[in-house]
Amino acid sequence: MENNTYLERYRKQSIILDGNRNGSDLNQPLILGDVNNLKSHLRQLLGGGEASENPGFYWAPDKRLMVPGKIKRLKEELTGLEQQFDKYAQSRLLIGEPRPQVWPDDLQEKKLKTEARLQIAFEEQKELERLLAQALEQQAKSRPSLLTHPKYWGSGQLKDGVLVEIGPWNVKPDSEGLLRISDTDSPYDTMPVWRFKSEILKPMGNEFAHRHKQEETEAVKLTRPRRKVNYPIPGRWSKESDLIEYEGYSNVVIKKLKQEI
């Protein structure tokens, strides 16, 4: 493969492998140290893993559909070229010629180009995984600790107008484009973001407001200084039963929640 004359050309065109970061057939610029950007580039290369609903495919927001990752697409292109050669070889056999061992020049050139691009894609995967490991290590050191407090879970990050983080967790679209929490460290992993907002964040905020109001009323009634109000425990979600337990929440908040669901 290293003798392929196209390898060095494609390396220089790769924003992942080339130091100048010039040009790419991926859809966005590479941002070193940006975890979501690096993960996005990996998804464009690999698509979803074997455990996903569509292995080898990823959701393309601009096209609003699932498309094959670069590696899967190039492998399929190689398979298609091999099928073309087999068809060509069969046509030679049918007219009494021996099976050709050498590919026609046009097919051979396409094969060399595709093999080179596939090799570069594997090299890009290795480099992206290295860069992502570095970025995750740095993120763990620098991420604001306040995001781990439930009070700040409503804080989110957008990328090109799409929510990619909520609180301390990553967000990704599923095969239908529905945004879900996608973080195995989260107790809400796979929960739709709209549900997380309405059934976790909103009740928690309502309960805190209710407790705060109660404390204010009690402080005035007893003519004493107001005391610190503890933030509610986030609702506990059981993925297996799909039920949420609201420990210590007032009947007022629970009743309002049931009316809204």
SERO-4910 file (N, C-alpha, C, O; in steps of 0.05 Angstrom, whole numbers):
BEGIN
 pado doro    nc1    nc2    nc3   cac1   cac2   cac3    cc1    cc2    cc3    oc1    oc2    oc3
  Met    A     17    -24      0      0      0      0     17     25      0     10     45    -13
  Glu    A     40     25     15     56     49     16     68     57    -11     76     80    -15
  Asn    A     69     37    -31     79     43    -57     58     58    -74     64     68    -96
  Asn    A     34     60    -64     13     74    -78     20    104    -81     25    118    -62
  Thr    A     21    113   -106     31    140   -112     12    161   -102     20    185   -101
  Tyr    A    -12    154    -95    -32    174    -87    -31    179    -56    -43    198    -47
  Leu    A    -17    162    -41    -18    164    -12     -8    191     -2    -21    205     13
  Glu    A     16    200    -11     27    224     -1     10    248     -9      7    267      7
  Arg    A     -1    248    -33    -19    269    -41    -43    272    -23    -50    294    -14
  Tyr    A    -55    249    -16    -79    250      1    -72    257     30    -88    269     44
  Arg    A    -48    250     39    -40    258     66    -38    288     68    -47    300     88
  Lys    A    -28    300     47    -25    330     47    -52    344     46    -55    367     54
  Gln    A    -72    330     35    -99    342     32   -115    338     58   -136    350     60
  Ser    A   -105    321     76   -120    315    101   -116    337    122    -93    342    129
  Ile    A   -137    349    132   -134    368    153   -127    355    180   -118    368    198
  Ile    A   -131    329    181   -124    314    206    -95    306    207    -83    307    228
  Leu    A    -84    299    183    -56    290    182    -37    311    175    -13    310    182
  Asp    A    -46    331    160    -28    352    150    -26    375    170    -46    385    180
  Gly    A     -2    384    176      2    405    196    -11    431    189    -18    447    207
  Asn    A    -15    436    163    -27    461    155    -58    461    157    -71    482    155
  Arg    A    -69    436    161    -98    433    164   -113    445    139   -133    458    142
  Asn    A   -102    440    116   -113    452     91   -130    431     77   -121    410     70
  Gly    A   -156    438     73   -173    422     56   -181    396     68   -166    385     84
  Ser    A   -204    385     61   -214    360     71   -240    353     57   -254    371     47
  Asp    A   -246    327     55   -273    320     45   -292    315     68   -314    306     63
  Leu    A   -283    321     93   -302    320    115   -316    347    116   -309    366    102
  Asn    A   -337    348    132   -356    371    130   -350    395    147   -364    415    145
  Gln    A   -329    395    164   -325    417    181   -295    419    188   -281    399    186
  Pro    A   -286    443    196   -257    446    203   -251    430    228   -268    425    245
  Leu    A   -226    423    231   -216    409    255   -209    429    276   -194    448    271
  Ile    A   -219    426    300   -213    443    322   -199    427    344   -212    412    358
  Leu    A   -173    431    346   -157    416    365   -167    422    394   -172    445    400
  Gly    A   -170    402    410   -178    405    438   -208    407    442   -218    406    464
  Asp    A   -224    408    420   -253    409    422   -264    381    420   -264    368    399
  Val    A   -273    370    443   -282    342    445   -304    337    425   -303    316    411
  Asn    A   -324    354    424   -347    349    406   -339    350    377   -349    334    361
  Asn    A   -321    368    370   -312    370    342   -296    344    335   -300    334    313
  Leu    A   -279    335    352   -263    311    346   -282    286    345   -278    269    327
  Lys    A   -301    285    362   -320    262    361   -337    263    335   -343    242    324
  Ser    A   -343    288    327   -358    291    302   -342    280    278   -353    267    261
  His    A   -316    287    278   -299    277    256   -297    247    257   -297    234    236
  Leu    A   -295    235    281   -294    206    283   -320    194    273   -320    173    260
  Arg    A   -343    206    280   -368    195    270   -370    196    239   -380    178    227
  Gln    A   -359    218    228   -359    220    198   -342    198    186   -347    189    163
  Leu    A   -321    189    200   -304    168    190   -316    141    195   -316    124    177
  Leu    A   -326    136    219   -333    109    227   -363    104    227   -372     81    225
  Gly    A   -380    125    228   -408    121    232   -413    110    260   -396    112    278
  Gly    A   -436     97    264   -442     85    290   -428     59    293   -422     45    274
  Gly    A   -423     51    319   -411     25    324   -430      2    321   -453      6    313
  Glu    A   -420    -22    326   -436    -46    322   -461    -46    340   -481    -59    333
  Ala    A   -460    -32    362   -483    -32    381   -504    -12    372   -526    -12    384
  Ser    A   -498      5    353   -517     25    344   -539     13    326   -536     -9    316
  Glu    A   -560     29    322   -581     19    304   -572     17    275   -582      1    260
  Asn    A   -553     34    267   -543     35    240   -513     34    240   -500     55    236
  Pro    A   -500     11    244   -471      9    244   -459     20    219   -468     14    197
  Gly    A   -439     37    222   -425     48    198   -438     73    187   -427     85    168
  Phe    A   -462     81    197   -475    105    188   -476    126    210   -474    119    234
  Tyr    A   -479    151    202   -482    173    222   -503    192    211   -509    194    187
  Trp    A   -514    208    230   -535    227    223   -522    252    212   -506    265    226
  Ala    A   -530    260    188   -520    285    176   -541    306    178   -561    305    163
  Pro    A   -538    326    196   -559    346    201   -566    362    176   -589    369    171
  Asp    A   -545    367    159   -550    383    135   -567    369    115   -583    381    100
  Lys    A   -565    342    114   -581    326     95   -606    314    109   -624    305     95
  Arg    A   -606    315    135   -628    304    151   -633    275    145   -656    266    141
  Leu    A   -612    259    143   -614    231    139   -588    217    148   -568    230    152
  Met    A   -590    190    150   -567    175    158   -550    170    133   -560    161    112
  Val    A   -524    175    135   -505    171    113   -482    153    122   -476    152    145
  Pro    A   -470    138    103   -448    120    111   -423    136    119   -417    157    107
  Gly    A   -409    126    139   -384    138    147   -364    135    124   -367    118    106
  Lys    A   -343    151    125   -323    151    103   -311    124     99   -307    115     76
  Ile    A   -303    110    120   -290     84    117   -309     63    105   -301     48     87
  Lys    A   -334     63    114   -354     44    103   -358     50     73   -359     32     57
  Arg    A   -360     76     67   -365     84     39   -342     76     21   -347     66     -1
  Leu    A   -317     80     30   -294     72     14   -292     42     10   -284     32    -11
  Lys    A   -298     27     31   -298     -2     29   -318    -12      9   -313    -30     -7
  Glu    A   -342      1      9   -362     -6    -11   -353      1    -39   -360    -13    -58
  Glu    A   -339     24    -42   -329     31    -68   -309     11    -78   -309      4   -102
  Leu    A   -291      1    -61   -272    -20    -68   -286    -45    -77   -279    -58    -97
  Thr    A   -306    -53    -62   -322    -77    -69   -335    -74    -96   -335    -92   -112
  Gly    A   -345    -50   -101   -357    -44   -127   -337    -46   -150   -344    -56   -171
  Leu    A   -313    -36   -146   -292    -38   -166   -284    -67   -171   -279    -75   -194
  Glu    A   -283    -83   -150   -276   -111   -153   -298   -126   -169   -292   -143   -185
  Gln    A   -323   -118   -164   -345   -130   -179   -343   -122   -209   -349   -138   -226
  Gln    A   -335    -97   -214   -332    -89   -242   -310   -105   -256   -313   -113   -279
  Phe    A   -288   -110   -241   -266   -126   -253   -275   -154   -258   -269   -166   -279
  Asp    A   -290   -166   -239   -300   -193   -243   -318   -194   -267   -318   -214   -283
  Lys    A   -335   -174   -271   -353   -173   -294   -336   -171   -320   -342   -184   -340
  Tyr    A   -315   -154   -319   -297   -152   -343   -284   -178   -348   -282   -187   -371
  Ala    A   -273   -192   -327   -260   -217   -331   -278   -238   -342   -270   -254   -359
  Gln    A   -303   -238   -333   -323   -257   -343   -329   -253   -372   -332   -272   -388
  Ser    A   -329   -227   -380   -335   -221   -408   -312   -232   -426   -317   -240   -449
  Arg    A   -288   -231   -416   -265   -242   -431   -267   -272   -434   -261   -284   -455
  Leu    A   -275   -285   -412   -278   -314   -413   -299   -323   -433   -296   -343   -446
  Leu    A   -321   -307   -435   -343   -314   -452   -336   -313   -482   -350   -324   -498
  Ile    A   -315   -299   -488   -307   -297   -516   -282   -315   -522   -269   -312   -542
  Gly    A   -276   -332   -503   -255   -352   -507   -227   -343   -498   -208   -357   -505
  Glu    A   -226   -320   -484   -199   -311   -475   -194   -321   -447   -213   -327   -432
  Pro    A   -168   -323   -439   -162   -331   -411   -170   -308   -392   -172   -285   -399
  Arg    A   -175   -316   -367   -183   -296   -347   -160   -277   -343   -138   -285   -336
  Pro    A   -164   -251   -346   -143   -231   -343   -133   -229   -314   -149   -230   -296
  Gln    A   -107   -226   -311    -96   -223   -284    -90   -193   -278    -85   -186   -255
  Val    A    -90   -177   -298    -84   -148   -295   -109   -132   -299   -125   -137   -318
  Trp    A   -113   -113   -282   -137    -96   -284   -134    -76   -308   -111    -68   -314
  Pro    A   -156    -69   -321   -154    -48   -342   -144    -22   -329   -149    -17   -305
  Asp    A   -131     -6   -345   -118     18   -334   -137     37   -319   -131     47   -297
  Asp    A   -162     41   -330   -180     59   -317   -190     49   -290   -192     64   -271
  Leu    A   -196     22   -289   -204     10   -264   -181      9   -244   -185     14   -220
  Gln    A   -157      4   -254   -133      2   -236   -128     29   -223   -122     31   -199
  Glu    A   -131     51   -238   -127     78   -227   -148     84   -205   -141     94   -184
  Lys    A   -173     77   -211   -194     82   -191   -189     65   -166   -193     74   -143
  Lys    A   -179     40   -170   -173     23   -147   -151     34   -130   -153     35   -105
  Leu    A   -129     43   -143   -107     55   -128   -115     80   -112   -108     83    -89
  Lys    A   -132     97   -125   -141    121   -111   -159    114    -87   -156    125    -65
  Thr    A   -177     94    -91   -195     87    -69   -179     73    -46   -185     79    -23
  Glu    A   -161     56    -53   -144     43    -33   -128     63    -17   -126     61      8
  Ala    A   -117     83    -31   -102    104    -17   -120    120      2   -112    126     24
  Arg    A   -143    128     -8   -162    143      9   -170    127     34   -174    138     55
  Leu    A   -174    101     30   -181     84     53   -159     82     73   -163     84     97
  Gln    A   -134     79     63   -111     79     81   -108    105     96   -103    104    120
  Ile    A   -113    127     83   -112    153     96   -134    156    117   -130    167    138
  Ala    A   -157    145    111   -180    145    130   -172    130    155   -179    139    177
  Phe    A   -159    107    152   -150     92    176   -129    108    192   -130    108    217
  Glu    A   -111    122    178    -92    138    192   -105    162    206    -97    169    228
  Glu    A   -126    173    193   -141    195    206   -155    185    231   -156    199    251
  Gln    A   -166    161    229   -179    150    253   -160    147    276   -167    155    299
  Lys    A   -136    137    271   -116    133    292   -108    160    304   -106    163    329
  Glu    A   -104    180    287    -96    207    296   -119    220    312   -114    233    332
  Leu    A   -143    218    302   -166    230    316   -170    217    344   -176    231    363
  Glu    A   -166    191    346   -169    178    372   -148    187    391   -153    190    415
  Arg    A   -123    192    380   -102    203    397   -109    232    407   -106    238    430
  Leu    A   -118    248    388   -125    276    395   -149    277    414   -149    293    432
  Leu    A   -168    259    410   -191    258    428   -184    250    456   -193    261    476
  Ala    A   -166    230    459   -157    222    485   -143    246    500   -147    249    524
  Gln    A   -127    261    485   -114    285    497   -135    305    506   -134    316    528
  Ala    A   -155    310    488   -175    330    494   -192    322    518   -199    339    534
  Leu    A   -199    297    520   -215    287    542   -200    290    569   -211    297    589
  Glu    A   -174    284    567   -157    287    591   -156    316    600   -159    322    624
  Gln    A   -153    334    581   -152    362    587   -179    372    597   -181    388    616
  Gln    A   -201    362    585   -228    370    593   -233    362    622   -245    377    637
  Ala    A   -224    338    629   -229    328    657   -215    346    677   -224    349    700
  Lys    A   -192    358    669   -178    376    687   -190    404    689   -188    416    710
  Ser    A   -202    413    667   -209    441    666   -239    446    667   -248    469    670
  Arg    A   -256    426    663   -285    430    663   -294    442    689   -287    433    710
  Pro    A   -310    464    687   -320    476    712   -335    457    730   -353    443    721
  Ser    A   -326    455    755   -338    436    773   -368    442    779   -383    425    787
  Leu    A   -376    467    775   -403    474    781   -423    460    763   -446    456    771
  Leu    A   -414    451    740   -433    437    722   -442    410    734   -462    400    726
  Thr    A   -427    400    753   -435    375    765   -457    379    785   -470    360    793
  His    A   -463    404    793   -485    410    811   -511    411    795   -512    425    775
  Pro    A   -531    397    804   -557    396    790   -568    423    783   -583    426    763
  Lys    A   -562    443    799   -572    470    795   -564    481    767   -579    497    756
  Tyr    A   -542    471    757   -531    482    732   -535    462    708   -523    466    687
  Trp    A   -551    441    712   -554    421    691   -569    433    667   -567    422    645
  Gly    A   -583    454    670   -597    466    648   -579    481    629   -587    489    607
  Ser    A   -554    485    637   -534    499    620   -527    481    596   -520    458    600
  Gly    A   -528    492    572   -522    476    549   -503    489    530   -498    513    532
  Gln    A   -492    474    511   -474    485    491   -485    478    463   -494    455    458
  Leu    A   -484    498    446   -493    494    418   -469    493    399   -449    506    404
  Lys    A   -472    477    378   -452    476    357   -466    478    331   -481    460    323
  Asp    A   -461    500    316   -475    505    291   -505    504    294   -520    493    277
  Gly    A   -514    515    317   -543    516    322   -555    491    333   -580    489    336
  Val    A   -539    470    338   -549    445    348   -538    440    376   -514    444    381
  Leu    A   -556    432    395   -548    427    422   -530    402    423   -537    381    413
  Val    A   -505    405    434   -486    383    436   -479    375    464   -468    354    469
  Glu    A   -486    393    483   -482    387    512   -505    398    528   -515    420    522
  Ile    A   -512    384    549   -530    396    569   -519    388    596   -515    365    602
  Gly    A   -515    409    613   -502    404    639   -474    392    633   -460    402    616
  Pro    A   -467    371    647   -440    359    643   -439    337    622   -419    323    619
  Trp    A   -462    333    607   -464    309    590   -466    316    560   -476    337    553
  Asn    A   -457    298    544   -459    301    515   -487    295    505   -502    279    517
  Val    A   -494    307    483   -520    303    470   -516    295    441   -499    307    428
  Lys    A   -531    275    432   -529    266    404   -557    260    393   -574    252    408
  Pro    A   -560    263    367   -586    255    355   -587    225    351   -566    212    346
  Asp    A   -611    213    353   -614    185    347   -619    182    317   -616    202    302
  Ser    A   -627    159    308   -630    154    279   -652    171    267   -652    175    242
  Glu    A   -670    181    283   -692    198    273   -686    227    277   -703    244    271
  Gly    A   -663    234    288   -656    262    293   -664    272    320   -659    296    325
  Leu    A   -676    256    337   -685    264    363   -660    266    381   -645    247    384
  Leu    A   -657    289    394   -633    293    411   -637    278    437   -658    279    451
  Arg    A   -616    263    444   -616    247    469   -590    252    484   -570    258    472
  Ile    A   -591    249    511   -566    249    526   -551    224    519   -561    202    518
  Ser    A   -525    228    512   -508    206    503   -483    206    519   -462    215    509
  Asp    A   -484    195    543   -461    195    561   -465    172    581   -483    173    598
  Thr    A   -449    152    579   -452    128    596   -448    135    625   -456    119    643
  Asp    A   -435    158    631   -431    166    659   -456    179    671   -457    185    695
  Ser    A   -475    185    654   -499    199    663   -521    180    671   -525    160    657
  Pro    A   -535    185    693   -558    168    700   -581    172    681   -601    157    683
  Tyr    A   -579    191    663   -600    196    643   -591    189    615   -603    199    595
  Asp    A   -571    172    612   -561    164    586   -583    153    569   -598    135    578
  Thr    A   -586    162    545   -607    155    525   -633    169    528   -651    167    511
  Met    A   -637    184    550   -662    198    554   -665    221    534   -645    236    531
  Pro    A   -688    225    521   -691    248    503   -687    274    518   -696    277    541
  Val    A   -675    293    505   -669    319    518   -695    333    527   -696    345    548
  Trp    A   -716    331    510   -741    345    517   -752    334    543   -764    348    559
  Arg    A   -749    307    547   -759    295    571   -742    302    595   -752    306    617
  Phe    A   -716    303    591   -698    311    612   -705    339    623   -705    344    647
  Lys    A   -711    356    604   -718    384    611   -745    385    626   -747    398    647
  Ser    A   -765    370    616   -792    372    627   -796    355    652   -813    361    669
  Glu    A   -782    332    654   -787    313    676   -765    311    697   -768    298    717
  Ile    A   -742    324    691   -720    325    711   -715    354    719   -716    361    742
  Leu    A   -707    370    699   -699    398    706   -723    415    716   -720    428    737
  Lys    A   -745    414    703   -768    431    710   -779    424    738   -782    442    754
  Pro    A   -784    398    744   -793    392    771   -773    399    793   -780    408    815
  Met    A   -747    396    786   -727    403    806   -727    433    811   -724    441    834
  Gly    A   -729    449    790   -731    478    794   -756    486    809   -755    504    825
  Asn    A   -779    473    802   -804    480    816   -802    473    845   -813    488    862
  Glu    A   -790    450    852   -788    442    880   -770    461    895   -776    467    918
  Phe    A   -748    470    882   -731    489    896   -745    515    901   -743    527    923
  Ala    A   -760    524    881   -776    549    885   -796    546    907   -801    564    923
  His    A   -809    523    908   -829    517    929   -816    518    956   -827    529    975
  Arg    A   -794    505    959   -780    504    985   -771    532    993   -772    540   1016
  His    A   -761    548    973   -752    575    978   -775    592    989   -772    607   1008
  Lys    A   -798    589    976   -821    605    984   -830    597   1012   -838    614   1028
  Gln    A   -830    571   1017   -838    561   1044   -819    572   1065   -828    580   1087
  Glu    A   -793    573   1060   -774    583   1079   -778    613   1084   -776    622   1107
  Glu    A   -783    628   1063   -789    656   1066   -813    661   1084   -812    678   1102
  Thr    A   -834    646   1079   -859    648   1095   -853    642   1124   -863    656   1142
  Glu    A   -839    620   1128   -833    611   1156   -815    631   1170   -819    636   1194
  Ala    A   -795    642   1155   -777    662   1168   -792    687   1177   -787    698   1198
  Val    A   -811    696   1160   -827    720   1167   -845    713   1191   -848    729   1209
  Lys    A   -857    690   1190   -876    682   1211   -862    681   1238   -873    689   1259
  Leu    A   -838    670   1239   -823    666   1264   -803    689   1269   -788    689   1289
  Thr    A   -804    709   1252   -786    733   1254   -757    724   1259   -744    731   1279
  Arg    A   -747    708   1241   -719    698   1242   -707    701   1215   -721    704   1195
  Pro    A   -680    700   1213   -667    702   1187   -673    678   1170   -679    656   1180
  Arg    A   -673    682   1144   -678    660   1126   -655    640   1127   -632    648   1129
  Arg    A   -661    615   1125   -641    594   1125   -635    584   1096   -651    588   1078
  Lys    A   -612    573   1093   -605    562   1067   -624    540   1059   -630    522   1075
  Val    A   -634    541   1034   -652    520   1024   -636    500   1008   -622    507    989
  Asn    A   -638    475   1016   -623    454   1001   -636    449    974   -660    449    971
  Tyr    A   -618    445    954   -628    439    927   -639    411    926   -628    393    938
  Pro    A   -662    406    912   -674    380    912   -656    359    899   -639    365    883
  Ile    A   -660    334    908   -647    312    895   -659    308    867   -683    307    864
  Pro    A   -642    306    846   -654    301    819   -671    276    818   -665    256    832
  Gly    A   -691    277    802   -708    253    798   -691    229    790   -673    232    773
  Arg    A   -696    206    802   -681    182    796   -696    166    774   -718    158    778
  Trp    A   -682    163    751   -695    149    728   -686    121    726   -662    115    727
  Ser    A   -705    102    725   -698     74    720   -702     69    690   -725     70    680
  Lys    A   -681     64    676   -683     59    647   -699     34    641   -713     32    621
  Glu    A   -697     14    659   -711    -11    655   -741     -8    656   -756    -18    639
  Ser    A   -750      5    677   -779      9    681   -790     35    668   -814     39    665
  Asp    A   -771     53    661   -777     79    650   -794     96    669   -811    112    661
  Leu    A   -789     92    695   -803    108    716   -783    127    729   -759    121    731
  Ile    A   -793    149    739   -776    169    753   -786    172    781   -810    176    786
  Glu    A   -768    170    800   -775    174    829   -766    201    838   -743    209    834
  Tyr    A   -784    216    850   -778    243    860   -777    242    891   -797    247    904
  Glu    A   -754    237    901   -750    234    930   -752    261    944   -737    279    938
  Gly    A   -770    263    964   -772    287    980   -786    311    967   -787    332    979
  Tyr    A   -798    307    943   -812    328    930   -840    332    943   -853    313    952
  Ser    A   -849    357    943   -875    364    956   -898    354    938   -895    350    914
  Asn    A   -920    350    951   -944    341    937   -953    362    916   -963    355    895
  Val    A   -948    387    923   -956    409    904   -941    406    878   -953    407    856
  Val    A   -915    401    879   -898    399    855   -905    373    840   -907    373    815
  Ile    A   -909    351    854   -916    326    842   -943    328    827   -945    318    805
  Lys    A   -962    340    840   -988    343    828   -987    359    802   -999    353    782
  Lys    A   -971    381    803   -968    398    780   -954    383    757   -961    386    734
  Leu    A   -935    367    764   -920    351    745   -938    332    730   -938    329    706
  Lys    A   -955    318    746   -974    298    735   -993    311    716  -1002    299    696
  Gln    A  -1001    335    722  -1020    350    705  -1007    357    678  -1021    359    658
  Glu    A   -981    362    679   -967    372    654   -959    349    636   -956    353    612
  Ile    A   -954    325    648   -944    303    632   -967    291    615   -963    272    600
***
